[in-house]
Amino acid sequence: MSFPLTGTAYLILFVALGFLALRFFQYWRKKKDITSKLFLLIVLPLVLFALVRAVSVLFFVWNPSVLKGSITLVAFLESLSAAVVAYFITYSRFPKISPWLGFTVILFFGFVITAFSANIQYQPTLEEKGVIDWGFPSGGANAVYPLLRLIVILVTFIPLIVILFQQFLRSQDGFIRRRTLGLSLVLFLGIILGSIDFVFNNILGLKAAIYRDYTTIVMGFLIFMIVLFTQKPSN
């Protein structure tokens, strides 16, 4: 029995992100501070994102309703993670503003994105080599959906990368430098993964879904290795 390539790709990503979540949980259990807790809450929705994609493709590949539902769910999970990032950015950089404001603004756009996703008429199909083409209908009002997803990712995760990289440059502690640089790289790879469908389909015009799956596999392995060597559980 062969497994769909798309499901395998997201299973690898799930393992990599799950490993990162484990590290954040270890940080939080030791420190019990708000920062480690927020980073754990940032990555948990992304772990569920990869798990939903993996399970839906590996076990429900012939069920279009489940596949369509998974698309809507992962859109919400991605937005939820971005909302927690907005909370952290507001909390750490704008102490006079309630961090819930940043969270609420991004979560609002997340609900808009989720609503868009729920109303798009996807036509998921299984291609050769077990690759899933999610059947996103391009053009018209549908073009707003991937653009909104991309904007939400960019306005939250890029500032977070900048914050982490600044901490890397300022710190003299080797443990903190290794940890912040590694996390910056992981988030950068996450941005690539989050924007891959938009870039491949809407900008480059590459309709072959296999490119997305191969990229996801490579990114999954890279994320796992970066976490392994930079995100140590303790000093």
Secondary structure as UniProt FT lines:
FT   HELIX           5..31
FT   HELIX           34..59
FT   TURN            61..62
FT   HELIX           64..93
FT   TURN            95..96
FT   HELIX           99..119
FT   STRAND          125..126
FT   HELIX           128..130
FT   STRAND          132..133
FT   HELIX           140..143
FT   HELIX           144..170
FT   HELIX           174..197
FT   HELIX           198..203
FT   HELIX           209..230
//
